[in-house]
Amino acid sequence: ASVRRRLGDFGGADTALQEALRLARETNNPPLVAEALAGQAALLLDRGQRGRALPVAREAVTRALATRDQRLILLARLRAAEAAQSVREIESVLAKASSAGLAPIAAVAQLDLARVHLAAGRTREAGLAAEHALQAGTPMHLRDLLFQASHLAGRALKAQGRAAAAADSFSAGLGYLEELRQDLSGAD
């Protein structure tokens, strides 16, 4: 489902998540229920449906808390924080993920922080958070995250009137996108 979502196949991702959720509930698998709900919340956020994403994300948090799986709890909290546009909660997840050594979640938290700041018109803060996401994602080769962070940084720079720097950021993002395309197509 996450691959379909990242490729923009929202309908296919929704179908896969619905089936995953049905199976998780049918087999009474709380961690999988929490993960599927967090995925649904992420999909709704990608579609711009924050109002619908928030209750789904909150249910994911409740389910994740019952599992006591820190990675899953932080992931669900991050989806709820993004849906609520809560900088404070995203920063809290970022701090906990960093201290727990969950670097991929910390990098995603930086990306979410950039999104929330940009949506609120805080372009300087959005640019800084996007740069932090780039710094966090680079050693792990998280190209999807690096593409998104480059795009957000470019949007923040463009909103600040820094067209040349924005173009450089967008260009860097296209490089990450090309790497992803090559990986998906099996090309060298």
C-alpha positions as CSV (number, residue, x, y, z in Angstrom):
1,A,0.0,0.0,0.0
2,S,2.8,2.4,0.8
3,V,4.4,1.9,-2.6
4,R,1.1,2.5,-4.3
5,R,0.6,5.7,-2.2
6,R,4.1,7.0,-3.1
7,L,3.5,6.3,-6.8
8,G,0.2,8.3,-6.6
9,D,-2.1,5.3,-7.0
10,F,-4.3,6.4,-4.1
11,G,-7.2,4.2,-5.2
12,G,-4.9,1.1,-5.2
13,A,-3.4,2.1,-1.9
14,D,-6.8,2.6,-0.3
15,T,-7.9,-0.8,-1.5
16,A,-4.8,-2.5,-0.2
17,L,-5.1,-0.7,3.2
18,Q,-8.7,-1.6,3.5
19,E,-7.9,-5.3,2.9
20,A,-4.9,-5.1,5.3
21,L,-7.1,-3.6,8.0
22,R,-9.9,-6.2,7.4
23,L,-7.4,-9.0,7.7
24,A,-5.6,-7.5,10.7
25,R,-8.9,-7.2,12.6
26,E,-10.1,-10.6,11.5
27,T,-6.9,-12.2,12.8
28,N,-6.8,-10.0,15.9
29,N,-3.4,-8.6,15.1
30,P,-3.2,-5.3,17.1
31,P,0.2,-4.2,15.7
32,L,-1.0,-4.7,12.1
33,V,-4.3,-2.9,12.8
34,A,-2.3,0.1,14.2
35,E,0.1,0.1,11.2
36,A,-2.8,-0.1,8.7
37,L,-4.6,2.7,10.4
38,A,-1.4,4.8,10.4
39,G,-1.1,4.0,6.7
40,Q,-4.7,5.1,6.1
41,A,-4.1,8.3,7.9
42,A,-1.0,9.0,5.8
43,L,-3.0,8.3,2.6
44,L,-5.8,10.7,3.7
45,L,-3.1,13.3,4.5
46,D,-1.6,12.8,1.0
47,R,-5.1,13.4,-0.4
48,G,-5.4,16.6,1.6
49,Q,-8.1,15.2,3.8
50,R,-6.8,16.3,7.2
51,G,-10.2,16.3,8.8
52,R,-10.8,12.7,7.9
53,A,-7.2,11.7,8.7
54,L,-7.2,12.9,12.3
55,P,-9.7,10.4,13.8
56,V,-8.1,7.6,11.9
57,A,-4.6,8.6,13.2
58,R,-5.9,9.0,16.7
59,E,-7.3,5.4,16.6
60,A,-3.9,4.3,15.3
61,V,-2.3,5.9,18.3
62,T,-4.7,4.2,20.7
63,R,-4.1,0.8,19.0
64,A,-0.3,1.4,18.9
65,L,-0.1,2.3,22.6
66,A,-1.7,-1.1,23.3
67,T,1.1,-2.9,21.5
68,R,3.9,-1.1,23.4
69,D,5.9,-1.0,20.2
70,Q,7.8,2.3,20.4
71,R,8.4,2.5,16.6
72,L,4.7,2.0,15.9
73,I,3.6,4.4,18.6
74,L,5.9,7.1,17.3
75,L,4.7,6.5,13.7
76,A,1.1,6.7,14.7
77,R,1.7,9.8,16.8
78,L,3.5,11.4,13.9
79,R,0.5,10.8,11.6
80,A,-1.9,12.3,14.3
81,A,0.4,15.3,14.8
82,E,0.6,16.0,11.1
83,A,-3.2,15.7,10.8
84,A,-3.6,18.1,13.7
85,Q,-0.9,20.4,12.3
86,S,0.8,20.3,15.8
87,V,4.4,21.5,15.7
88,R,4.8,20.8,19.3
89,E,3.7,17.1,18.9
90,I,5.9,16.6,15.8
91,E,8.8,18.0,17.8
92,S,8.1,15.7,20.6
93,V,8.0,12.7,18.3
94,L,11.2,13.9,16.7
95,A,13.0,14.1,20.1
96,K,11.8,10.7,21.2
97,A,12.7,9.1,17.8
98,S,16.1,10.6,17.9
99,S,16.8,9.6,21.5
100,A,15.5,6.0,20.8
101,G,17.8,5.7,17.7
102,L,14.9,5.5,15.3
103,A,16.6,7.7,12.7
104,P,14.1,7.0,9.8
105,I,11.2,8.1,11.9
106,A,13.2,11.2,13.1
107,A,13.9,12.0,9.4
108,V,10.2,11.7,8.5
109,A,9.3,13.9,11.5
110,Q,11.6,16.6,10.1
111,L,9.8,16.3,6.8
112,D,6.4,16.5,8.5
113,L,7.6,19.6,10.4
114,A,8.6,21.2,7.1
115,R,5.1,20.5,5.7
116,V,3.3,21.9,8.7
117,H,5.5,25.1,8.7
118,L,5.0,25.6,5.0
119,A,1.2,25.1,5.2
120,A,1.2,27.8,7.9
121,G,3.2,30.2,5.8
122,R,6.4,29.9,8.0
123,T,8.7,29.6,5.0
124,R,12.0,30.1,6.9
125,E,11.1,27.4,9.5
126,A,9.9,25.1,6.6
127,G,13.2,25.5,4.8
128,L,15.2,24.8,7.9
129,A,13.1,21.6,8.7
130,A,13.4,20.5,5.1
131,E,17.2,20.9,5.3
132,H,17.3,18.9,8.5
133,A,15.2,16.2,6.8
134,L,17.8,16.2,3.9
135,Q,20.7,15.9,6.4
136,A,18.9,13.1,8.3
137,G,17.8,11.2,5.2
138,T,21.1,11.3,3.2
139,P,23.1,8.8,5.2
140,M,20.3,6.3,5.1
141,H,19.7,6.9,1.3
142,L,16.0,7.6,1.8
143,R,15.5,8.9,-1.7
144,D,11.7,9.2,-1.4
145,L,12.2,11.4,1.7
146,L,15.1,13.3,0.0
147,F,12.9,14.0,-3.0
148,Q,10.1,15.3,-0.8
149,A,12.4,17.3,1.4
150,S,14.1,18.9,-1.7
151,H,10.7,19.8,-3.1
152,L,9.6,21.3,0.2
153,A,12.8,23.2,0.5
154,G,12.4,24.5,-3.0
155,R,8.8,25.7,-2.3
156,A,10.0,27.4,0.8
157,L,12.8,29.2,-1.0
158,K,10.5,30.2,-3.9
159,A,8.0,31.7,-1.4
160,Q,10.9,33.7,0.1
161,G,11.7,35.1,-3.4
162,R,14.9,33.1,-3.8
163,A,14.2,31.7,-7.2
164,A,17.7,30.5,-8.1
165,A,18.1,28.6,-4.8
166,A,14.6,27.2,-5.3
167,A,15.5,25.9,-8.8
168,D,18.7,24.3,-7.4
169,S,16.6,22.5,-4.7
170,F,14.0,21.4,-7.2
171,S,16.8,20.1,-9.5
172,A,18.3,18.1,-6.6
173,G,14.9,16.6,-6.0
174,L,14.6,15.5,-9.6
175,G,18.0,13.7,-9.1
176,Y,16.5,11.7,-6.2
177,L,13.3,11.0,-8.3
178,E,15.4,9.7,-11.1
179,E,17.3,7.4,-8.8
180,L,13.9,6.1,-7.5
181,R,12.7,5.6,-11.1
182,Q,15.8,3.6,-12.0
183,D,15.5,1.4,-8.9
184,L,11.8,0.7,-9.7
185,S,12.6,0.0,-13.3
186,G,15.6,-2.2,-12.5
187,A,17.8,0.1,-14.7
188,D,21.4,0.9,-13.9
